[in-house]
Amino acid sequence: MQLPFQIFSEPPTERIITVDGTGGAPGLELSHWPGNSTPTNLRHDLSTGIALGFSALPREERARLSEGCVAVGNNHYDTDGVLAALSILQGEWALSHSEALLGAAAAGDFFSAPTEESLMLDAAITNLVNPDRSDVDLGGMSLHERYSAASWAAFERIPGWLDGGLEQDTSLWGPELAAWRADKDDLQHTQHDDLVHLDFSIWNGSPDQASSRPGARGFDPGRHALWTVSPADRVLVLGPSSAGTLVRFLISTASWFDLVTRKTQPRPDLAALAAELNELEGCTPSDDHHWRHQDPDSPCPELWFGGNQTALFLEHAEGALRPSGIDPQRIKQVVTEAVRQAWIFEEDENGDWQI
């Protein structure tokens, strides 16, 4: 489709095709974000999948749905958003590479990489907007100017990357791939309990097990390894040692995005859970190290014991974890009970309980 692309900070007044996000712009919305107005027949777990579905429509149907739209736009920068836009701007090409595009989009939005190439492409796109990693000149730009510059750079490079050129840009994905490989290997040496009926995975490291990737502090496997190995929405990671237990409880984007293949369940009350654990720990939020949590309404929040974290969506805890003095079995019991209390079971017409 021959339309220009734009990154917008405020919803434009003209009709546009909005991909990913829900920026409130008039026109056609192709997004899996909560509250989207994507046409029912195009819905998909990923915005890239929605955009590919749009590009696969007959020309007349695409024209009807996008009537009056003057651009393709997004209000943020991430892998799924970039690939969704590209799937419209270069629709014929994108449809012939749909598997690779969907894999990278899943690695970006769900932290689940079906292949190494998916992880590499996601990391490369992500790091194009990072001034510390990108080879795109982003100096002196505002945030949205950086989003736009990185988007255009991605549009230009992705076809070549998928044609074998990704190997030449190791600096954009090399550390992420090495960490993912090490983290997945480390998970093979843990006890893994998969509570399917609660969409909940528990990873219990061996006593004094430490992550093998360079620079790791204690047992701290990354999000991409955790959700590549297990698709559970809620993940508890325990790293017991003689000093105590490192703990990270993460909730995935699967319960935040508007998905087609999975039913969303309410999230546990992280504030109440943190308060209960702080009482068991014998500490308060005024202590340097205590049980902390992120906004449960954010896309992928977490709870942990230790110091402050710098941002959302951290792959690893980056040194924020500290050993908890609570017995790890007790931690597991408390978190599992919080997950169970949040779960809604429904009775069907036969009297059977359904998840």
C-alpha positions in Angstrom: 0.0 0.0 0.0 1.5 3.3 -1.1 1.0 5.5 2.0 3.6 7.4 4.0 4.5 6.4 7.6 4.4 8.6 10.6 5.1 8.4 14.4 2.7 10.6 16.3 2.7 11.9 19.8 -0.8 13.4 19.6 -3.6 11.8 17.5 -3.7 13.3 14.1 -7.0 14.8 12.9 -6.8 13.2 9.5 -7.7 9.5 9.0 -4.8 7.1 9.2 -4.2 3.4 9.6 -3.0 3.0 13.2 -0.9 -0.1 13.7 -0.2 -1.5 17.2 -1.1 1.0 20.0 -4.4 2.6 20.4 -3.6 6.3 19.9 -7.2 7.6 19.3 -6.6 8.6 15.7 -9.5 8.5 13.3 -9.5 5.9 10.6 -8.7 2.2 10.7 -7.1 0.6 13.7 -5.1 -2.6 13.4 -4.0 -3.4 16.9 -4.1 -6.0 19.6 -3.8 -3.5 22.4 -6.6 -3.4 25.0 -9.6 -1.4 23.8 -8.8 -1.7 20.1 -11.4 -1.3 17.4 -9.8 -3.8 15.0 -12.3 -5.4 12.6 -13.4 -8.8 14.0 -12.3 -10.8 10.9 -8.8 -9.4 11.2 -8.2 -10.1 14.8 -4.9 -11.9 15.7 -2.8 -12.3 18.8 -0.2 -9.9 17.3 -0.6 -6.6 15.5 1.8 -7.9 12.9 -0.6 -10.8 12.3 -3.5 -8.3 12.0 -1.6 -6.2 9.5 -0.6 -9.3 7.5 -4.3 -10.3 7.4 -5.2 -6.8 6.1 -2.6 -7.1 3.4 -3.9 -10.5 2.4 -7.4 -9.0 1.7 -8.5 -8.3 -1.9 -7.5 -4.8 -3.0 -11.1 -3.6 -3.1 -11.6 -4.7 0.6 -8.4 -3.0 1.7 -9.5 0.2 -0.1 -12.9 0.1 1.6 -11.6 -0.4 5.1 -8.9 2.3 4.7 -11.0 4.8 2.8 -9.8 8.3 3.4 -6.6 7.2 5.3 -3.6 9.3 4.3 -0.9 7.5 6.3 0.2 4.5 8.3 1.0 5.6 11.9 2.0 4.4 15.3 2.5 6.3 18.6 5.5 4.2 19.9 8.4 2.1 18.8 8.7 -1.7 19.3 9.2 -4.8 17.2 5.6 -5.7 16.7 4.7 -2.1 15.8 7.5 -1.8 13.3 6.7 -5.2 11.7 3.0 -4.4 11.6 3.7 -1.1 9.7 6.1 -2.9 7.3 3.4 -5.6 6.7 1.2 -2.8 5.3 3.8 -0.6 3.6 5.3 -3.6 1.8 2.4 -6.0 2.0 3.3 -8.4 -0.9 6.9 -8.8 0.4 5.7 -9.2 4.0 3.2 -12.0 3.1 6.0 -14.0 1.6 8.0 -13.7 4.9 5.1 -13.9 7.4 6.5 -16.7 9.5 9.7 -14.8 10.2 7.9 -11.6 10.9 5.4 -13.2 13.3 8.2 -15.0 15.1 10.1 -11.8 15.7 6.9 -10.0 16.8 6.2 -12.8 19.3 9.7 -12.4 20.6 9.1 -8.7 21.1 5.7 -8.6 22.6 5.4 -12.0 24.3 9.1 -12.6 25.1 8.8 -15.9 23.4 11.2 -16.6 20.5 10.3 -19.6 18.4 13.7 -19.6 16.7 17.1 -18.0 17.2 16.5 -15.9 14.2 13.3 -14.5 15.8 15.3 -13.4 18.8 18.0 -11.9 16.7 15.6 -9.9 14.6 13.7 -8.7 17.6 16.9 -7.6 19.3 18.2 -5.9 16.2 15.0 -3.9 15.7 14.8 -3.0 19.4 18.4 -1.8 19.6 18.1 0.4 16.5 16.4 3.0 18.8 18.8 2.6 21.7 21.4 5.5 21.5 24.0 3.3 23.3 23.6 0.4 20.8 22.3 1.9 17.5 24.4 2.8 14.5 21.7 5.2 13.5 22.5 8.8 14.3 20.0 9.7 17.0 21.9 12.6 18.5 19.9 15.6 19.5 16.5 14.0 18.7 13.4 14.0 20.8 12.0 10.6 21.8 9.4 10.6 18.9 12.1 11.8 16.4 14.2 8.8 17.5 11.2 6.5 17.1 10.7 7.8 13.5 14.4 7.6 12.5 14.7 4.1 13.9 11.4 3.0 12.2 12.6 4.1 8.8 16.0 2.5 9.4 14.3 -0.8 10.3 12.0 -0.6 7.2 15.1 -0.3 5.0 17.1 -3.0 6.7 14.7 -5.8 7.5 14.3 -7.2 4.0 18.1 -7.5 3.8 18.3 -8.9 7.3 15.9 -11.7 6.4 17.9 -12.4 3.2 21.0 -13.3 5.2 22.2 -9.9 6.1 21.4 -10.1 9.8 24.7 -11.9 10.5 26.6 -8.7 9.6 25.0 -6.7 12.4 26.1 -8.8 15.4 26.4 -5.8 17.6 22.6 -5.3 17.5 21.8 -8.8 18.7 24.9 -10.7 19.8 24.6 -10.1 23.6 20.9 -10.9 23.6 21.4 -14.2 21.8 24.3 -15.3 24.1 22.2 -14.5 27.2 19.2 -16.3 25.8 21.2 -19.4 25.1 22.8 -19.4 28.5 19.5 -18.7 30.3 17.8 -21.6 28.5 20.6 -23.9 29.4 20.4 -22.9 33.1 16.7 -23.6 33.2 17.5 -27.2 32.3 19.1 -27.6 35.7 16.2 -26.4 37.7 13.1 -28.0 39.1 10.1 -26.9 37.0 6.5 -27.1 38.1 4.0 -26.2 35.4 0.6 -25.6 37.0 -1.4 -25.7 33.8 -4.8 -25.2 35.4 -3.5 -21.9 36.8 -1.4 -20.8 33.8 1.5 -20.7 36.2 5.1 -21.9 36.0 7.5 -22.2 38.9 11.2 -22.5 38.4 13.2 -23.6 41.4 16.9 -23.3 41.0 19.3 -25.8 42.5 20.8 -24.7 45.9 23.4 -21.9 45.2 22.8 -22.2 41.4 23.9 -19.0 39.6 23.1 -17.9 36.1 26.0 -18.8 33.7 25.8 -15.8 31.4 28.6 -13.2 31.8 27.9 -10.6 34.4 25.0 -12.3 36.1 24.4 -11.9 39.8 22.9 -15.0 41.4 20.1 -17.0 39.7 18.4 -14.6 37.3 17.1 -16.2 34.1 15.8 -13.7 31.5 12.2 -13.1 30.4 12.9 -14.4 26.9 14.2 -17.8 28.1 11.4 -18.2 30.7 8.6 -17.5 28.2 10.3 -19.4 25.3 10.5 -22.5 27.4 7.1 -22.2 29.0 4.1 -20.2 27.7 2.5 -19.7 31.2 1.1 -16.3 31.9 2.5 -16.2 35.5 6.1 -17.2 36.3 7.8 -17.6 39.7 11.6 -17.9 39.8 13.3 -19.0 43.0 17.0 -19.0 43.5 17.8 -20.6 46.9 21.2 -20.2 48.5 22.8 -20.2 51.9 22.2 -16.4 52.1 18.5 -16.7 51.3 16.4 -16.9 48.2 16.4 -14.6 45.1 12.8 -14.2 44.0 11.1 -12.8 40.9 7.4 -13.2 40.1 6.5 -12.1 36.6 3.2 -11.7 34.8 3.3 -11.8 31.0 1.6 -9.7 28.3 -0.7 -12.6 27.6 -3.1 -11.3 30.2 -2.8 -7.7 29.0 -3.1 -7.7 25.2 -6.4 -8.5 23.5 -5.7 -12.1 22.3 -7.7 -14.4 20.1 -6.1 -17.8 21.2 -6.1 -17.3 25.0 -8.7 -16.3 27.5 -7.6 -13.5 29.8 -7.8 -14.1 33.5 -7.6 -11.4 36.2 -4.1 -10.8 37.6 -3.1 -11.4 41.2 -3.2 -8.4 43.5 0.5 -7.5 43.6 0.1 -4.9 46.2 -1.6 -7.3 48.6 0.9 -10.0 47.8 3.8 -7.7 48.5 2.3 -6.6 51.8 1.8 -10.2 52.9 5.4 -11.1 52.0 6.8 -8.0 53.7 5.0 -9.0 56.9 6.5 -12.5 56.7 9.9 -11.0 55.9 9.6 -8.6 58.9 10.3 -5.5 56.8 8.5 -2.4 55.5 8.5 -0.4 52.3 10.7 2.1 54.1 13.5 -0.4 54.2 16.2 -0.4 51.5 15.4 -4.0 50.7 11.8 -5.1 50.8 9.1 -6.8 48.6 8.3 -4.5 45.7 6.0 -4.6 42.8 5.3 -2.8 39.5 1.9 -1.5 38.4 -0.3 -4.6 37.9 -2.1 -2.7 35.1 1.1 -2.3 33.1 1.7 -4.8 30.3 4.2 -7.1 32.0 4.6 -6.3 35.7 6.7 -8.1 38.3 7.2 -8.5 42.0 10.5 -9.2 43.7 12.5 -8.8 47.0 15.3 -6.3 46.9 16.2 -2.8 45.8 14.6 -0.5 43.2 14.5 -1.4 39.5 15.2 1.3 36.9 12.5 0.5 34.3 9.7 -1.8 33.1 10.3 -4.8 30.8 13.8 -5.5 32.2 15.1 -8.7 30.7 17.0 -9.5 33.8 16.7 -8.0 37.3 20.0 -6.2 36.8 21.2 -6.5 40.4 17.9 -5.4 42.1 17.4 -8.8 43.7 18.4 -9.5 47.3 18.1 -12.8 49.2 14.8 -13.2 51.0 14.9 -14.8 54.5 11.5 -16.5 53.9 11.6 -20.2 53.4 11.3 -20.8 49.6 8.5 -23.3 50.1 6.5 -20.6 52.0 7.1 -18.1 49.2 5.8 -20.6 46.7 2.7 -21.3 48.8 1.9 -17.6 49.3 2.4 -16.7 45.6 0.5 -19.8 44.4 -2.4 -18.9 46.7 -2.5 -15.3 45.3 -2.6 -16.7 41.7 -5.4 -19.2 42.7 -7.5 -16.5 44.4 -7.4 -14.3 41.3 -8.5 -17.1 39.0 -12.1 -17.3 37.8 -13.6 -20.7 37.2 -16.8 -20.9 35.3 -19.4 -23.7 35.4 -20.7 -24.8 32.0 -24.2 -26.1 31.1 -23.2 -29.6 32.1 -22.1 -28.6 35.5 -18.4 -28.9 34.7 -15.9 -26.3 35.8 -14.2 -24.5 33.0 -11.0 -22.4 33.0 
